[in-house]
Amino acid sequence: MPKTQNGDRLRVAVIVGSTRNGRFGPTVADWFAGRARRRTELEIDLIDLADAALPQTLTDQDEALPAPVVALAPRLAGADAFVVVTPEYNRSFPAPLKNAIDWFHREWRAKPVAVVSYGNDSGGLLAAAQLREVFAELHAVAIRDGVALPRYWERFAPDGSWPRANAECDATVKTTLDQLTWWARALREARARHPYEV
């Protein structure tokens, strides 16, 4: 089994960013997480924001954090990298995803983030671009390449499974995981030597 220099696997949190009824996000997240689990150097933690049930109203600085925020914080803090799975709604990403990002601060810092997006013709690239700006503000490192799935509803195989075989998509997943793994390892080692403070 490939190991990092610290002797254990890289922990990757895959976050399902949509909470709406009838959402397709869990299907995309399960597919991507399944591909990521093929890499023995990665440990995958699948986080569904619908299950996390984070409050919509942020607390003030002197208020106690709500229980759902306290419960999710260790999973994010323990991650070496993040993969955000998002649809594109009205040329952006969903409000519950922004809410989840805003609840946390230190948990994102100096860690890499990859975006897996899906949508109409753009494949969610507009949402992905905005997410990169948001994560940069939080001192996270948005990796260059991600996975974009245009017209995802057309990717079903004749037997009803999703997605149907697609060499280009497989290559994109590999590139994304290669970059995410490199950054996750490099930044974890950097944080261990020099804790990131801003």
One Martini backbone bead per residue (centre of mass of N, CA, C, O) as a GRO file, in nm:
protein
  198
    1MET     BB    1   0.093   0.037   0.025
    2PRO     BB    2   0.076   0.354  -0.012
    3LYS     BB    3   0.269   0.612   0.147
    4THR     BB    4   0.332   0.848   0.347
    5GLN     BB    5   0.567   1.005   0.538
    6ASN     BB    6   0.365   0.971   0.796
    7GLY     BB    7   0.234   0.659   0.751
    8ASP     BB    8  -0.044   0.755   0.618
    9ARG     BB    9  -0.331   0.834   0.500
   10LEU     BB   10  -0.525   1.027   0.305
   11ARG     BB   11  -0.775   1.259   0.387
   12VAL     BB   12  -1.098   1.267   0.219
   13ALA     BB   13  -1.351   1.503   0.170
   14VAL     BB   14  -1.675   1.438   0.046
   15ILE     BB   15  -1.903   1.690  -0.068
   16VAL     BB   16  -2.244   1.736  -0.061
   17GLY     BB   17  -2.392   2.044  -0.188
   18SER     BB   18  -2.682   1.927  -0.206
   19THR     BB   19  -3.042   1.947  -0.058
   20ARG     BB   20  -3.247   1.892  -0.252
   21ASN     BB   21  -3.505   1.768  -0.397
   22GLY     BB   22  -3.399   1.531  -0.629
   23ARG     BB   23  -3.110   1.501  -0.619
   24PHE     BB   24  -2.781   1.411  -0.779
   25GLY     BB   25  -2.529   1.427  -0.593
   26PRO     BB   26  -2.498   1.137  -0.463
   27THR     BB   27  -2.429   0.998  -0.729
   28VAL     BB   28  -2.169   1.153  -0.788
   29ALA     BB   29  -2.025   1.105  -0.517
   30ASP     BB   30  -2.021   0.795  -0.523
   31TRP     BB   31  -1.860   0.771  -0.781
   32PHE     BB   32  -1.608   0.931  -0.695
   33ALA     BB   33  -1.547   0.776  -0.433
   34GLY     BB   34  -1.503   0.505  -0.574
   35ARG     BB   35  -1.254   0.596  -0.731
   36ALA     BB   36  -1.084   0.691  -0.486
   37ARG     BB   37  -1.082   0.404  -0.334
   38ARG     BB   38  -0.870   0.274  -0.535
   39ARG     BB   39  -0.680   0.439  -0.359
   40THR     BB   40  -0.476   0.336  -0.099
   41GLU     BB   41  -0.386   0.641  -0.001
   42LEU     BB   42  -0.699   0.674   0.051
   43GLU     BB   43  -0.941   0.833   0.270
   44ILE     BB   44  -1.296   0.830   0.274
   45ASP     BB   45  -1.528   1.107   0.345
   46LEU     BB   46  -1.874   1.119   0.337
   47ILE     BB   47  -2.051   1.434   0.300
   48ASP     BB   48  -2.384   1.525   0.381
   49LEU     BB   49  -2.561   1.816   0.411
   50ALA     BB   50  -2.839   1.693   0.472
   51ASP     BB   51  -2.734   1.546   0.734
   52ALA     BB   52  -2.596   1.786   0.889
   53ALA     BB   53  -2.791   2.026   0.944
   54LEU     BB   54  -2.724   2.321   0.912
   55PRO     BB   55  -2.765   2.619   1.001
   56GLN     BB   56  -2.868   2.932   0.852
   57THR     BB   57  -2.772   3.079   1.116
   58LEU     BB   58  -2.528   3.264   1.221
   59THR     BB   59  -2.316   3.321   1.461
   60ASP     BB   60  -2.167   3.486   1.688
   61GLN     BB   61  -1.859   3.508   1.839
   62ASP     BB   62  -2.001   3.474   2.150
   63GLU     BB   63  -2.134   3.216   2.054
   64ALA     BB   64  -2.247   2.915   2.049
   65LEU     BB   65  -2.225   2.634   1.885
   66PRO     BB   66  -2.391   2.428   1.713
   67ALA     BB   67  -2.414   2.093   1.709
   68PRO     BB   68  -2.369   2.039   1.398
   69VAL     BB   69  -2.100   2.193   1.389
   70VAL     BB   70  -1.947   2.033   1.604
   71ALA     BB   71  -1.977   1.755   1.456
   72LEU     BB   72  -1.827   1.839   1.177
   73ALA     BB   73  -1.547   1.966   1.242
   74PRO     BB   74  -1.359   1.707   1.276
   75ARG     BB   75  -1.387   1.608   0.983
   76LEU     BB   76  -1.257   1.859   0.854
   77ALA     BB   77  -0.997   1.880   1.025
   78GLY     BB   78  -0.903   1.573   0.943
   79ALA     BB   79  -0.858   1.670   0.667
   80ASP     BB   80  -0.637   1.696   0.376
   81ALA     BB   81  -0.894   1.706   0.182
   82PHE     BB   82  -1.120   1.827  -0.084
   83VAL     BB   83  -1.449   1.743  -0.226
   84VAL     BB   84  -1.673   1.923  -0.430
   85VAL     BB   85  -2.016   1.862  -0.489
   86THR     BB   86  -2.179   2.043  -0.763
   87PRO     BB   87  -2.414   2.230  -0.876
   88GLU     BB   88  -2.587   2.446  -1.111
   89TYR     BB   89  -2.738   2.753  -1.002
   90ASN     BB   90  -2.776   3.027  -1.156
   91ARG     BB   91  -2.450   3.042  -1.204
   92SER     BB   92  -2.414   2.866  -0.935
   93PHE     BB   93  -2.415   2.772  -0.610
   94PRO     BB   94  -2.547   2.653  -0.338
   95ALA     BB   95  -2.648   2.782  -0.039
   96PRO     BB   96  -2.573   2.541   0.156
   97LEU     BB   97  -2.273   2.548   0.079
   98LYS     BB   98  -2.205   2.832   0.175
   99ASN     BB   99  -2.294   2.786   0.463
  100ALA     BB  100  -2.087   2.563   0.525
  101ILE     BB  101  -1.835   2.727   0.471
  102ASP     BB  102  -1.900   2.967   0.683
  103TRP     BB  103  -1.885   2.794   0.954
  104PHE     BB  104  -1.584   2.774   0.863
  105HIS     BB  105  -1.212   2.803   0.883
  106ARG     BB  106  -0.958   2.632   0.978
  107GLU     BB  107  -1.041   2.370   0.823
  108TRP     BB  108  -0.939   2.490   0.528
  109ARG     BB  109  -0.655   2.559   0.579
  110ALA     BB  110  -0.404   2.458   0.383
  111LYS     BB  111  -0.598   2.310   0.169
  112PRO     BB  112  -0.723   2.112  -0.072
  113VAL     BB  113  -0.949   2.172  -0.361
  114ALA     BB  114  -1.198   1.998  -0.531
  115VAL     BB  115  -1.415   1.999  -0.825
  116VAL     BB  116  -1.745   1.859  -0.873
  117SER     BB  117  -1.946   1.915  -1.159
  118TYR     BB  118  -2.295   1.986  -1.252
  119GLY     BB  119  -2.503   2.025  -1.560
  120ASN     BB  120  -2.539   2.161  -1.821
  121ASP     BB  121  -2.338   2.263  -2.067
  122SER     BB  122  -2.110   2.353  -1.849
  123GLY     BB  123  -2.093   2.149  -1.595
  124GLY     BB  124  -2.048   2.377  -1.359
  125LEU     BB  125  -1.812   2.595  -1.408
  126LEU     BB  126  -1.927   2.846  -1.266
  127ALA     BB  127  -1.937   2.728  -0.983
  128ALA     BB  128  -1.639   2.648  -0.965
  129ALA     BB  129  -1.518   2.933  -0.994
  130GLN     BB  130  -1.649   3.048  -0.736
  131LEU     BB  131  -1.530   2.847  -0.534
  132ARG     BB  132  -1.235   2.926  -0.572
  133GLU     BB  133  -1.268   3.211  -0.452
  134VAL     BB  134  -1.371   3.131  -0.173
  135PHE     BB  135  -1.129   2.947  -0.089
  136ALA     BB  136  -0.910   3.161  -0.114
  137GLU     BB  137  -1.020   3.338   0.123
  138LEU     BB  138  -0.965   3.069   0.323
  139HIS     BB  139  -0.675   2.945   0.247
  140ALA     BB  140  -0.719   2.767   0.017
  141VAL     BB  141  -0.645   2.512  -0.242
  142ALA     BB  142  -0.728   2.533  -0.567
  143ILE     BB  143  -0.733   2.324  -0.804
  144ARG     BB  144  -0.725   2.331  -1.135
  145ASP     BB  145  -0.855   2.053  -1.164
  146GLY     BB  146  -1.161   1.897  -1.264
  147VAL     BB  147  -1.503   1.790  -1.269
  148ALA     BB  148  -1.717   1.796  -1.559
  149LEU     BB  149  -2.090   1.749  -1.610
  150PRO     BB  150  -2.251   1.759  -1.885
  151ARG     BB  151  -2.550   1.650  -1.919
  152TYR     BB  152  -2.586   1.408  -1.700
  153TRP     BB  153  -2.861   1.268  -1.802
  154GLU     BB  154  -2.696   1.135  -2.062
  155ARG     BB  155  -2.507   0.910  -1.878
  156PHE     BB  156  -2.679   0.670  -1.918
  157ALA     BB  157  -2.715   0.349  -1.936
  158PRO     BB  158  -2.914   0.099  -2.058
  159ASP     BB  159  -2.928  -0.029  -1.748
  160GLY     BB  160  -2.930   0.258  -1.561
  161SER     BB  161  -2.656   0.336  -1.518
  162TRP     BB  162  -2.410   0.551  -1.343
  163PRO     BB  163  -2.200   0.599  -1.565
  164ARG     BB  164  -2.112   0.565  -1.858
  165ALA     BB  165  -1.874   0.490  -2.050
  166ASN     BB  166  -1.574   0.719  -2.020
  167ALA     BB  167  -1.261   0.805  -2.096
  168GLU     BB  168  -1.250   1.111  -2.040
  169CYS     BB  169  -1.362   1.100  -1.752
  170ASP     BB  170  -1.148   0.912  -1.635
  171ALA     BB  171  -0.910   1.107  -1.690
  172THR     BB  172  -1.014   1.340  -1.513
  173VAL     BB  173  -1.013   1.193  -1.245
  174LYS     BB  174  -0.714   1.126  -1.239
  175THR     BB  175  -0.605   1.415  -1.250
  176THR     BB  176  -0.747   1.518  -0.998
  177LEU     BB  177  -0.622   1.307  -0.799
  178ASP     BB  178  -0.330   1.370  -0.852
  179GLN     BB  179  -0.337   1.667  -0.758
  180LEU     BB  180  -0.467   1.630  -0.479
  181THR     BB  181  -0.250   1.441  -0.363
  182TRP     BB  182  -0.008   1.624  -0.388
  183TRP     BB  183  -0.120   1.861  -0.218
  184ALA     BB  184  -0.190   1.707   0.038
  185ARG     BB  185   0.097   1.618   0.104
  186ALA     BB  186   0.246   1.890   0.093
  187LEU     BB  187   0.062   2.043   0.304
  188ARG     BB  188   0.092   1.853   0.541
  189GLU     BB  189   0.398   1.882   0.570
  190ALA     BB  190   0.395   2.191   0.604
  191ARG     BB  191   0.214   2.205   0.860
  192ALA     BB  192   0.407   2.035   1.039
  193ARG     BB  193   0.650   2.241   1.019
  194HIS     BB  194   0.437   2.502   0.953
  195PRO     BB  195   0.207   2.647   1.090
  196TYR     BB  196  -0.087   2.797   0.983
  197GLU     BB  197  -0.091   3.157   1.006
  198VAL     BB  198  -0.332   3.464   0.997
   0.00000   0.00000   0.00000
